[in-house]
Amino acid sequence: MFENKDYIITVAREGSFSKAAKQLYISQPSLSASVKRIEEKISVPLFDRTTTPISLTEAGREYLKYALQIKESERAFAQYVSDHYHILAGTVKIGGSSFFSSFMIPRMVAEFHSKYSHIDFEIFENSTEILLEKLHTGVLDIVIDNAIIKDDLIKATVLNTERLLLAVPESFSINKKLREFSMTAQDVKNGIDYKCQQGVSLNDFRDEPFILLNSGNDTGSRAEMLFKKHKITPKVRFRLDQQLTAFNISSTGIGISFVSDTLIKHLDSSPRLCYYCLSDAETERNVFFYVKKNHYLSQVCQRFIEETLKTE
């Protein structure tokens, strides 16, 4: 009944037999026939084929729940055998938002892979909500995020601390007034002591246009808190979902954006922007490793976390 569970899991994830067949490297007719045999064996349909994308029936949702539990048990047992025979092997399944998947995770993986080239990685990019769902179900081993997760089943370990800076186009006249507090991208990359950058307030930028992130994003939420704190109604040119998009638009001279120093440190190019550090506590936040509590975490995942913490 569950021997071909990966077929059901993949069709449910992709919402399409054709897409699932490509992921599984089999033909669509073969996949459809295999799923049909499972449905005949349990005497109930698992998929509603009248919807687009294809959806699970109630029985299908139950099947998927148990299939994922079985898959997780198989993985945990394989890791147990590997770990207890002192073989550092396996796959690290790690997830992050678009930002972390683009800028932080590749470097972490490359550094770990240089020492343990036989270890495989799977990287998942999605929203915090979906990543945590995958962490709960065992699809992911580790999630990297800067959101504060209040979940009794999730354990958080601080990876590093980052600071939100204002990215201001060089063409803005406010830069002349605040010249002594302005920082370059190289200053940020060199690890400038932000405590020396006192004296700049969000009020200094009250009349300037902003590119802000939506409140569902931690950066967007913190920006909103700062505007309320300083009783400012910002002039908003754009509201976006991605920090990198806001940064790129600021680079064109359209408006000011809130960006993390993590982003600036990982960029090769230095666009025509000035950076400012605000003294508000809300501009400082932690980046976390999130793992599931009471869940068998393989030695290779533990080693990856330990090695990464040493380099941060």
VEXMIDREN-111115 format. One record per residue: residue in one letter; x, y, z of N, C-alpha, C, CB in turn. Coordinates in steps of 0.2 Angstrom, whole numbers, padded with zeros to 4 digits, always signed. Glycine has a CB too. Example, Ala and Ser with C-alpha at 12.3 -4.5 7.8 and 13.67 -1.06 7.14 Angstrom:
2
a+0066-0028+0039+0062-0022+0039+0066-0016+0039+0057-0022+0045 s+0064-0011+0035+0068-0005+0036+0064+0000+0039+0070-0003+0029 
# end
This chain:
312
m+0004-0006+0000+0000+0000+0000+0004+0006+0000-0005+0000+0006 f+0010+0006+0004+0014+0012+0004+0021+0011+0000+0016+0014+0011 e+0022+0006-0003+0028+0004-0007+0030+0010-0012+0028-0003-0010 n+0024+0012-0015+0025+0018-0020+0023+0024-0017+0022+0016-0027 k+0024+0025-0011+0021+0032-0008+0024+0038-0011+0023+0031+0000 d+0031+0037-0013+0034+0043-0016+0030+0046-0022+0041+0042-0019 y+0026+0041-0026+0022+0044-0031+0016+0048-0029+0019+0037-0035 i+0013+0046-0024+0008+0050-0021+0010+0057-0018+0004+0046-0016 i+0016+0056-0015+0019+0062-0012+0020+0067-0017+0025+0061-0008 t+0023+0065-0023+0026+0070-0028+0020+0072-0032+0030+0066-0033 v+0015+0068-0033+0009+0071-0037+0005+0076-0032+0004+0065-0039 a+0005+0075-0026+0002+0080-0021+0006+0086-0021+0001+0077-0014 r+0012+0086-0021+0016+0092-0021+0016+0096-0027+0024+0090-0019 e+0016+0092-0033+0016+0096-0039+0010+0098-0042+0020+0091-0044 g+0004+0094-0039-0003+0096-0042-0004+0094-0049-0004+0103-0041 s+0000+0089-0051+0000+0088-0058+0003+0081-0060+0003+0093-0063 f+0000+0076-0063+0003+0070-0065+0009+0071-0070-0002+0065-0068 s+0009+0076-0074+0014+0077-0079+0020+0080-0076+0012+0081-0085 k+0019+0085-0071+0025+0088-0068+0028+0083-0063+0023+0094-0064 a+0024+0079-0060+0026+0074-0055+0030+0068-0059+0021+0070-0051 a+0028+0066-0065+0032+0061-0069+0039+0064-0071+0028+0060-0075 k+0039+0070-0072+0046+0073-0074+0050+0073-0068+0045+0080-0076 q+0048+0074-0062+0052+0074-0056+0054+0067-0054+0048+0077-0050 l+0050+0062-0056+0051+0055-0054+0055+0052-0060+0045+0052-0053 y+0056+0055-0065+0059+0052-0071+0056+0046-0074+0067+0051-0069 i+0049+0046-0074+0045+0040-0077+0040+0044-0081+0042+0036-0071 s+0037+0039-0085+0032+0042-0090+0026+0044-0086+0031+0037-0096 q+0022+0048-0089+0015+0050-0086+0011+0044-0086+0012+0056-0090 p+0010+0040-0091+0005+0034-0091+0007+0029-0086+0005+0031-0098 s+0014+0028-0085+0016+0024-0080+0015+0026-0073+0024+0022-0081 l+0016+0033-0072+0014+0035-0065+0006+0035-0064+0016+0043-0065 s+0002+0037-0069-0005+0036-0068-0007+0029-0066-0008+0039-0074 a-0004+0024-0070-0006+0017-0069-0004+0015-0062-0003+0013-0074 s+0002+0017-0059+0004+0015-0053+0000+0018-0047+0011+0018-0052 v-0002+0025-0048-0007+0028-0043-0014+0024-0043-0008+0035-0045 k-0016+0023-0049-0022+0019-0050-0022+0013-0046-0024+0018-0057 r-0017+0009-0047-0016+0002-0043-0017+0003-0036-0010-0001-0045 i-0013+0009-0033-0014+0010-0026-0021+0012-0024-0009+0016-0024 e-0024+0016-0028-0031+0017-0026-0036+0011-0027-0034+0023-0031 e-0035+0007-0031-0039+0001-0032-0037-0004-0026-0037-0003-0038 k-0031-0004-0023-0029-0008-0018-0033-0006-0011-0022-0008-0017 i-0033+0001-0010-0037+0003-0004-0044+0004-0005-0033+0009-0002 s-0046+0004-0012-0053+0004-0014-0056+0011-0013-0057+0000-0009 v-0052+0017-0013-0055+0023-0013-0050+0028-0017-0055+0026-0005 p-0053+0033-0020-0048+0037-0024-0044+0042-0019-0052+0042-0029 l-0038+0043-0021-0034+0048-0017-0033+0055-0020-0027+0045-0017 f-0035+0055-0026-0035+0062-0030-0042+0063-0033-0029+0062-0035 d-0043+0070-0033-0049+0072-0036-0046+0075-0043-0053+0078-0032 r-0048+0071-0048-0045+0073-0055-0049+0078-0059-0044+0067-0059 t-0054+0081-0056-0058+0086-0059-0056+0093-0058-0066+0085-0057 t-0051+0094-0053-0049+0100-0051-0042+0102-0055-0048+0101-0043 t-0041+0108-0055-0034+0110-0058-0032+0116-0053-0035+0113-0065 p-0026+0115-0050-0022+0108-0050-0026+0103-0047-0015+0109-0047 i-0023+0097-0048-0026+0091-0045-0026+0091-0038-0023+0084-0048 s-0031+0089-0034-0031+0089-0027-0032+0083-0024-0036+0094-0025 l-0030+0082-0017-0031+0076-0013-0038+0076-0011-0026+0076-0008 t-0041+0070-0011-0047+0068-0007-0046+0068+0000-0051+0062-0010 e-0051+0067+0004-0050+0066+0011-0046+0060+0013-0057+0066+0015 a-0047+0055+0009-0043+0049+0010-0036+0050+0008-0046+0043+0006 g-0035+0054+0003-0029+0056+0000-0025+0060+0005-0029+0060-0006 r-0028+0064+0009-0024+0068+0014-0022+0064+0019-0029+0074+0016 e-0026+0059+0021-0024+0054+0027-0018+0050+0024-0030+0050+0029 y-0019+0047+0018-0013+0043+0015-0007+0047+0015-0015+0041+0008 l-0007+0054+0013-0001+0058+0013+0002+0059+0020-0003+0065+0010 k-0002+0060+0025+0000+0061+0031+0004+0054+0034-0006+0062+0036 y+0001+0049+0033+0005+0042+0035+0011+0041+0030+0000+0036+0035 a+0010+0043+0024+0016+0041+0019+0022+0046+0022+0014+0043+0012 l+0021+0052+0024+0026+0056+0026+0029+0054+0032+0024+0063+0027 q+0025+0051+0037+0027+0048+0043+0032+0042+0042+0021+0047+0048 i+0030+0038+0037+0034+0032+0036+0040+0034+0033+0030+0027+0031 k+0040+0039+0028+0046+0041+0025+0051+0044+0030+0044+0047+0019 e+0048+0048+0034+0053+0051+0040+0056+0045+0044+0049+0056+0044 s+0052+0040+0046+0054+0035+0050+0060+0031+0046+0048+0030+0052 e+0059+0030+0040+0064+0027+0036+0071+0031+0036+0062+0025+0028 r+0070+0037+0035+0076+0042+0035+0079+0042+0041+0074+0049+0033 a+0075+0042+0047+0078+0042+0053+0082+0036+0055+0073+0043+0059 f+0079+0030+0053+0082+0024+0054+0089+0023+0050+0078+0018+0052 a+0089+0025+0044+0095+0025+0040+0100+0030+0043+0093+0028+0033 q+0098+0035+0046+0103+0040+0049+0106+0037+0055+0100+0047+0050 y+0101+0033+0059+0103+0030+0065+0109+0025+0064+0097+0026+0068 v+0108+0021+0059+0113+0016+0057+0119+0019+0055+0110+0011+0051 s+0119+0024+0051+0125+0028+0048+0128+0031+0054+0123+0033+0043 d+0125+0034+0059+0128+0037+0064+0131+0033+0069+0123+0042+0068 h+0128+0027+0071+0130+0022+0076+0136+0018+0073+0125+0018+0078 y+0137+0018+0067+0143+0014+0064+0148+0019+0062+0141+0010+0058 h+0147+0026+0065+0152+0031+0064+0154+0033+0057+0159+0029+0067 i+0149+0033+0053+0149+0035+0046+0146+0041+0045+0146+0029+0041 l+0150+0047+0044+0147+0053+0043+0144+0053+0035+0152+0059+0044 a+0138+0052+0035+0135+0051+0028+0128+0054+0028+0136+0044+0025 g+0125+0055+0022+0118+0057+0022+0117+0063+0018+0115+0057+0029 t+0111+0066+0019+0109+0072+0015+0107+0077+0020+0104+0070+0010 v+0109+0083+0019+0106+0089+0023+0101+0092+0019+0112+0094+0026 k+0095+0092+0022+0089+0096+0019+0088+0102+0022+0083+0091+0018 i+0090+0108+0019+0090+0114+0022+0085+0119+0018+0097+0117+0023 g+0082+0123+0022+0077+0128+0018+0078+0135+0021+0070+0126+0019 g+0076+0140+0016+0077+0147+0018+0073+0151+0013+0084+0149+0018 s+0071+0157+0015+0068+0162+0011+0072+0163+0004+0066+0168+0014 s+0069+0167+0000+0073+0168-0006+0080+0172-0005+0069+0173-0011 f+0080+0176+0000+0086+0180+0002+0091+0175+0005+0084+0185+0007 f+0089+0171+0010+0094+0167+0013+0096+0161+0008+0091+0163+0019 s+0092+0159+0004+0094+0154-0001+0098+0156-0007+0087+0151-0005 s+0098+0163-0008+0102+0166-0013+0109+0168-0010+0099+0172-0016 f+0109+0170-0004+0115+0174-0002+0119+0170+0004+0114+0180+0001 m+0115+0167+0009+0119+0164+0014+0120+0156+0013+0115+0165+0021 i+0115+0153+0012+0115+0145+0011+0120+0143+0006+0108+0142+0010 p+0121+0145+0000+0126+0143-0004+0133+0143-0001+0126+0147-0011 r+0135+0149+0002+0141+0149+0005+0142+0144+0011+0142+0157+0008 m+0137+0143+0015+0138+0138+0020+0139+0131+0017+0131+0138+0024 v+0135+0130+0012+0135+0123+0009+0142+0122+0006+0130+0122+0004 a+0145+0127+0003+0151+0127-0001+0157+0126+0004+0153+0133-0005 e+0157+0129+0010+0162+0129+0015+0162+0122+0018+0161+0134+0020 f+0156+0119+0020+0155+0112+0022+0157+0107+0017+0148+0111+0025 h+0155+0108+0011+0157+0103+0006+0164+0103+0005+0153+0105-0001 s+0168+0108+0006+0175+0108+0005+0178+0103+0010+0178+0115+0006 k+0175+0102+0015+0178+0097+0020+0175+0090+0020+0177+0100+0027 y+0168+0090+0018+0165+0084+0017+0162+0083+0011+0159+0083+0023 s+0166+0082+0006+0163+0082-0001+0158+0077-0003+0169+0082-0006 h+0158+0072+0001+0153+0066+0000+0146+0067+0003+0156+0060+0003 i+0145+0073+0006+0139+0074+0009+0134+0078+0004+0139+0079+0015 d+0128+0076+0003+0124+0079-0002+0119+0084+0002+0119+0073-0005 f+0117+0089-0002+0112+0094+0001+0106+0095-0004+0116+0101+0001 e+0101+0096-0001+0095+0098-0004+0093+0105-0001+0089+0093-0003 i+0092+0110-0006+0090+0117-0003+0083+0118-0006+0095+0122-0006 f+0079+0120-0001+0072+0122-0002+0071+0130-0001+0067+0118+0002 e+0068+0133-0006+0067+0140-0006+0059+0142-0005+0070+0144-0012 n+0057+0145+0000+0050+0146+0000+0049+0151+0006+0046+0140+0002 s+0042+0153+0008+0040+0157+0013+0042+0154+0020+0033+0159+0012 t+0042+0158+0025+0043+0155+0032+0038+0150+0034+0043+0161+0037 e+0032+0152+0032+0026+0147+0034+0027+0141+0031+0019+0151+0032 i+0028+0140+0024+0029+0134+0021+0035+0130+0023+0029+0135+0013 l+0040+0134+0024+0046+0130+0027+0045+0127+0033+0052+0135+0027 l+0042+0130+0038+0041+0128+0045+0036+0122+0044+0038+0133+0049 e+0031+0122+0039+0027+0116+0038+0031+0110+0036+0022+0118+0033 k+0036+0111+0032+0040+0106+0029+0045+0103+0035+0044+0108+0023 l+0047+0108+0039+0051+0106+0045+0047+0101+0050+0054+0112+0049 h+0041+0103+0051+0036+0099+0055+0035+0092+0052+0030+0103+0056 t+0035+0091+0046+0033+0085+0043+0039+0081+0041+0029+0086+0036 g+0045+0084+0043+0051+0080+0041+0054+0081+0034+0050+0073+0043 v+0051+0085+0030+0054+0086+0023+0060+0090+0024+0049+0090+0019 l+0061+0094+0029+0067+0098+0030+0070+0096+0037+0065+0105+0030 d+0077+0096+0037+0080+0095+0043+0081+0102+0047+0087+0092+0042 i+0083+0107+0043+0085+0114+0046+0082+0119+0042+0093+0114+0045 v+0080+0125+0045+0077+0131+0042+0081+0136+0044+0069+0132+0043 i+0083+0141+0040+0087+0147+0042+0082+0153+0041+0093+0148+0038 d+0081+0157+0046+0076+0163+0045+0078+0168+0051+0069+0160+0046 n+0076+0174+0049+0076+0179+0054+0070+0181+0058+0079+0185+0051 a+0065+0177+0056+0058+0178+0059+0058+0175+0066+0052+0176+0055 i+0055+0178+0071+0054+0175+0078+0049+0170+0078+0054+0181+0083 i+0050+0164+0078+0045+0159+0078+0043+0156+0085+0048+0152+0074 k+0037+0157+0087+0034+0155+0093+0031+0148+0092+0030+0161+0096 d+0035+0143+0093+0032+0136+0092+0035+0132+0097+0033+0134+0085 d+0032+0129+0101+0035+0124+0106+0038+0118+0104+0029+0122+0111 l+0037+0117+0097+0040+0111+0094+0046+0112+0090+0034+0107+0090 i+0048+0119+0090+0053+0121+0086+0059+0124+0091+0051+0126+0081 k+0065+0121+0089+0071+0124+0093+0075+0129+0089+0075+0118+0095 a+0076+0134+0092+0080+0140+0089+0087+0140+0091+0076+0146+0089 t+0092+0141+0087+0099+0142+0089+0101+0148+0085+0104+0136+0087 v+0104+0153+0088+0106+0159+0085+0112+0158+0080+0108+0165+0090 l+0112+0160+0074+0117+0159+0069+0121+0165+0069+0114+0158+0062 n+0118+0171+0069+0122+0177+0069+0117+0183+0070+0126+0179+0063 t+0120+0189+0071+0116+0195+0072+0117+0199+0066+0117+0198+0079 e+0111+0202+0064+0112+0207+0058+0108+0213+0060+0109+0204+0052 r+0110+0219+0056+0107+0225+0057+0104+0228+0051+0112+0230+0060 l+0098+0231+0052+0094+0234+0046+0097+0241+0045+0087+0234+0047 l+0099+0243+0039+0102+0249+0038+0097+0253+0033+0109+0249+0035 l+0098+0259+0033+0094+0263+0027+0099+0264+0021+0092+0270+0030 a+0096+0262+0015+0100+0262+0009+0097+0268+0006+0099+0256+0005 v+0101+0274+0005+0099+0280+0002+0102+0282-0004+0100+0286+0008 p+0099+0283-0010+0102+0285-0016+0107+0291-0015+0097+0287-0021 e+0113+0290-0018+0118+0296-0017+0115+0302-0020+0124+0294-0021 s+0111+0302-0024+0108+0309-0027+0104+0313-0022+0104+0307-0033 f+0101+0309-0017+0097+0313-0012+0101+0318-0008+0094+0308-0007 s+0098+0324-0008+0102+0330-0004+0103+0329+0003+0098+0336-0005 i+0099+0324+0006+0099+0323+0013+0106+0320+0015+0094+0318+0016 n+0110+0317+0010+0116+0315+0011+0122+0320+0013+0119+0311+0005 k+0120+0326+0010+0125+0332+0012+0124+0334+0019+0124+0338+0007 k+0118+0334+0022+0117+0336+0029+0120+0331+0033+0109+0336+0030 l+0120+0324+0031+0122+0319+0036+0128+0315+0034+0116+0313+0036 r+0132+0319+0030+0138+0316+0027+0143+0313+0033+0142+0322+0024 e+0143+0316+0039+0148+0313+0044+0145+0306+0046+0149+0318+0049 f+0139+0304+0045+0136+0298+0048+0135+0293+0042+0130+0299+0051 s+0137+0295+0036+0136+0291+0030+0141+0285+0030+0136+0295+0024 m+0139+0279+0028+0144+0274+0027+0143+0271+0020+0142+0268+0032 t+0149+0268+0017+0149+0265+0011+0148+0258+0012+0156+0267+0007 a+0147+0254+0006+0146+0247+0006+0152+0244+0009+0144+0244-0001 q+0158+0247+0007+0165+0244+0009+0165+0245+0017+0171+0247+0006 d+0163+0250+0020+0163+0251+0027+0159+0245+0030+0160+0258+0029 v+0153+0244+0028+0149+0238+0030+0153+0232+0030+0142+0238+0027 k+0156+0230+0024+0159+0224+0023+0165+0223+0027+0161+0224+0016 n+0168+0229+0029+0174+0229+0034+0172+0228+0041+0178+0235+0033 g+0166+0228+0042+0163+0227+0049+0164+0233+0053+0167+0221+0052 i+0162+0239+0051+0162+0245+0054+0158+0245+0061+0159+0251+0050 d+0161+0248+0066+0158+0248+0073+0152+0252+0072+0163+0250+0078 y+0146+0249+0072+0139+0253+0072+0138+0258+0078+0134+0249+0071 k+0141+0256+0083+0141+0261+0089+0143+0267+0088+0144+0257+0095 c+0148+0268+0083+0151+0274+0082+0146+0279+0077+0158+0274+0078 q+0141+0275+0075+0137+0279+0070+0131+0282+0073+0135+0274+0064 q+0131+0285+0079+0126+0288+0082+0124+0294+0079+0127+0289+0090 g+0118+0297+0080+0116+0304+0078+0111+0304+0073+0122+0307+0076 v+0110+0298+0069+0105+0298+0064+0098+0296+0066+0108+0294+0058 s+0093+0299+0065+0086+0297+0067+0082+0296+0060+0083+0302+0071 l+0077+0292+0061+0072+0291+0055+0069+0297+0054+0067+0285+0057 n+0068+0302+0059+0065+0308+0058+0069+0312+0052+0065+0312+0064 d+0076+0311+0052+0079+0315+0047+0077+0313+0040+0087+0313+0048 f+0074+0308+0039+0072+0305+0032+0064+0306+0031+0074+0298+0031 r+0061+0310+0036+0053+0310+0036+0050+0312+0029+0051+0315+0041 d+0054+0316+0026+0051+0319+0019+0053+0315+0013+0052+0326+0019 e+0057+0310+0014+0060+0307+0008+0055+0301+0006+0067+0304+0010 p+0056+0299+0000+0052+0293-0002+0055+0286+0000+0051+0293-0010 f+0050+0281+0001+0053+0275+0003+0050+0269-0001+0051+0274+0010 i+0054+0264-0002+0052+0258-0005+0052+0253+0001+0057+0255-0011 l+0046+0250+0003+0045+0246+0009+0043+0239+0007+0040+0249+0013 l+0044+0235+0012+0042+0228+0011+0035+0227+0014+0047+0223+0014 n+0031+0222+0012+0025+0221+0015+0026+0219+0022+0021+0216+0011 s+0021+0220+0026+0021+0218+0034+0022+0211+0035+0015+0221+0037 g+0020+0206+0030+0021+0199+0031+0029+0197+0032+0018+0195+0026 n+0033+0202+0029+0040+0201+0029+0043+0204+0036+0044+0204+0023 d+0048+0201+0039+0050+0204+0045+0053+0211+0045+0056+0199+0048 t+0057+0212+0039+0060+0218+0038+0054+0224+0037+0064+0218+0031 g+0049+0222+0033+0043+0226+0033+0040+0228+0039+0038+0223+0028 s+0039+0223+0044+0036+0223+0050+0040+0228+0055+0035+0217+0054 r+0046+0227+0054+0051+0232+0058+0051+0239+0056+0058+0229+0058 a+0050+0240+0049+0050+0247+0047+0043+0250+0049+0050+0246+0039 e+0038+0246+0049+0032+0249+0051+0032+0251+0059+0026+0244+0050 m+0035+0247+0063+0036+0248+0070+0040+0255+0071+0039+0243+0074 l+0045+0256+0067+0049+0262+0067+0045+0268+0065+0055+0261+0063 f+0042+0267+0060+0038+0273+0058+0033+0275+0063+0034+0272+0051 k+0029+0270+0066+0024+0272+0071+0028+0275+0077+0021+0265+0073 k+0034+0272+0079+0037+0274+0085+0039+0282+0084+0044+0270+0086 h+0041+0284+0078+0043+0291+0077+0037+0295+0074+0049+0291+0072 k+0031+0292+0074+0025+0296+0072+0026+0299+0065+0024+0301+0077 i+0029+0294+0060+0030+0296+0054+0025+0293+0049+0037+0295+0051 t+0022+0296+0044+0018+0293+0039+0022+0293+0033+0011+0297+0038 p+0025+0287+0031+0030+0288+0026+0027+0289+0019+0034+0281+0026 k+0031+0292+0014+0029+0292+0007+0032+0286+0004+0032+0299+0004 v+0027+0282+0002+0029+0275+0000+0028+0275-0008+0024+0270+0003 r+0034+0274-0011+0034+0273-0019+0031+0266-0021+0041+0275-0021 f+0034+0261-0017+0032+0254-0019+0032+0250-0012+0038+0251-0024 r+0028+0245-0012+0028+0240-0007+0029+0233-0011+0021+0240-0003 l+0034+0230-0008+0036+0224-0012+0037+0218-0007+0043+0225-0015 d+0039+0212-0009+0039+0206-0005+0046+0204-0004+0036+0200-0009 q+0051+0206-0008+0058+0204-0008+0063+0210-0006+0060+0201-0014 q+0067+0209-0001+0072+0214+0001+0077+0216-0005+0076+0211+0007 l+0079+0211-0009+0083+0212-0014+0080+0216-0020+0086+0205-0017 t+0074+0215-0021+0070+0219-0026+0070+0227-0023+0063+0217-0027 a+0069+0228-0017+0068+0235-0014+0075+0238-0015+0066+0234-0007 f+0081+0234-0013+0087+0236-0014+0089+0239-0021+0092+0231-0011 n+0087+0234-0026+0089+0236-0033+0085+0242-0035+0087+0230-0037 i+0079+0243-0033+0075+0249-0034+0078+0255-0031+0068+0249-0032 s+0081+0255-0025+0084+0260-0022+0090+0262-0026+0086+0258-0014 s+0094+0257-0029+0100+0258-0032+0098+0263-0039+0103+0252-0035 t+0092+0263-0041+0091+0267-0047+0089+0274-0045+0085+0264-0050 g+0089+0276-0038+0088+0282-0036+0081+0284-0035+0091+0287-0041 i+0076+0279-0034+0069+0281-0034+0067+0282-0026+0065+0275-0036 g+0070+0279-0022+0068+0279-0015+0073+0276-0010+0061+0277-0014 i+0072+0277-0003+0075+0274+0002+0073+0267+0004+0076+0278+0008 s+0077+0262+0005+0074+0255+0007+0078+0253+0014+0075+0250+0002 f+0075+0249+0018+0078+0246+0023+0081+0239+0021+0073+0244+0029 v+0088+0238+0022+0091+0232+0020+0096+0230+0025+0096+0234+0013 s+0097+0223+0026+0101+0221+0031+0108+0221+0029+0099+0213+0032 d+0113+0222+0034+0120+0222+0032+0122+0215+0029+0124+0224+0038 t+0118+0210+0031+0120+0203+0028+0120+0204+0020+0115+0198+0030 l+0115+0207+0018+0114+0208+0010+0120+0212+0007+0108+0212+0008 i+0122+0217+0011+0127+0221+0008+0134+0218+0008+0128+0228+0012 k+0135+0214+0014+0141+0210+0014+0142+0205+0009+0142+0207+0021 h+0136+0202+0006+0136+0197+0001+0136+0199-0006+0131+0192+0003 l+0135+0206-0007+0135+0208-0014+0142+0210-0016+0130+0214-0014 d+0143+0208-0023+0150+0210-0026+0150+0217-0028+0151+0205-0031 s+0145+0219-0031+0145+0226-0033+0143+0231-0028+0140+0227-0039 s+0144+0237-0029+0143+0243-0024+0139+0248-0028+0149+0245-0021 p+0132+0248-0028+0128+0253-0032+0129+0260-0028+0121+0251-0032 r+0126+0265-0032+0127+0272-0029+0122+0273-0023+0126+0277-0035 l+0124+0271-0018+0120+0271-0012+0124+0273-0006+0116+0265-0010 c+0121+0277-0001+0124+0278+0005+0120+0275+0011+0124+0286+0007 y+0124+0272+0016+0120+0268+0021+0121+0272+0028+0124+0261+0021 y+0115+0271+0031+0115+0274+0038+0112+0269+0043+0110+0280+0038 c+0115+0270+0049+0113+0265+0055+0109+0269+0059+0119+0263+0058 l+0103+0267+0061+0098+0270+0066+0100+0267+0073+0091+0269+0064 s+0099+0271+0078+0101+0268+0085+0095+0264+0088+0102+0274+0089 d+0089+0264+0084+0083+0260+0087+0085+0253+0088+0077+0261+0082 a+0083+0250+0093+0084+0243+0095+0081+0238+0089+0082+0241+0101 e+0075+0241+0086+0071+0237+0081+0075+0235+0075+0065+0240+0080 t+0081+0239+0074+0085+0238+0068+0090+0232+0069+0089+0244+0066 e+0090+0229+0075+0095+0223+0076+0091+0217+0077+0099+0225+0082 r+0093+0212+0074+0089+0205+0074+0094+0199+0074+0083+0205+0069 n+0091+0194+0076+0095+0188+0075+0093+0184+0069+0095+0183+0081 v+0098+0180+0066+0096+0175+0061+0097+0168+0065+0101+0175+0055 f+0092+0164+0064+0092+0157+0068+0093+0151+0063+0086+0157+0071 f+0095+0146+0066+0095+0139+0064+0088+0137+0067+0101+0135+0065 y+0083+0134+0064+0078+0131+0067+0078+0124+0065+0071+0134+0064 v+0077+0120+0070+0076+0112+0069+0070+0110+0074+0082+0108+0072 k+0067+0104+0072+0062+0102+0076+0064+0098+0082+0058+0096+0071 k+0061+0100+0088+0062+0097+0094+0060+0090+0094+0059+0101+0100 n+0063+0086+0099+0061+0079+0099+0061+0075+0093+0054+0078+0103 h+0066+0077+0089+0066+0074+0082+0074+0072+0081+0064+0079+0076 y+0074+0066+0078+0081+0063+0078+0085+0067+0072+0081+0056+0076 l+0090+0071+0074+0094+0075+0070+0100+0071+0068+0095+0082+0072 s+0101+0070+0062+0107+0066+0060+0114+0069+0062+0107+0064+0053 q+0119+0065+0063+0126+0068+0064+0128+0072+0059+0131+0062+0065 v+0126+0071+0053+0129+0076+0048+0125+0082+0048+0128+0073+0041 c+0119+0083+0050+0115+0089+0051+0118+0093+0057+0108+0088+0052 q+0120+0089+0062+0123+0092+0068+0129+0095+0067+0123+0087+0074 r+0133+0091+0063+0140+0093+0061+0140+0100+0057+0144+0088+0057 f+0135+0100+0052+0134+0106+0048+0132+0112+0052+0128+0104+0043 i+0128+0111+0057+0126+0117+0061+0132+0119+0065+0121+0115+0066 e+0136+0114+0068+0142+0116+0072+0147+0119+0068+0145+0109+0075 e+0149+0117+0062+0154+0119+0058+0152+0126+0056+0155+0115+0052 t+0146+0127+0054+0144+0134+0052+0144+0139+0057+0136+0134+0049 l+0142+0137+0064+0142+0142+0069+0149+0144+0071+0139+0138+0075 k+0154+0140+0069+0161+0142+0070+0164+0147+0066+0166+0135+0070 t+0161+0147+0060+0163+0152+0055+0159+0159+0055+0163+0149+0048 e+0154+0159+0058+0150+0165+0058+0152+0170+0064+0142+0163+0059 
# end
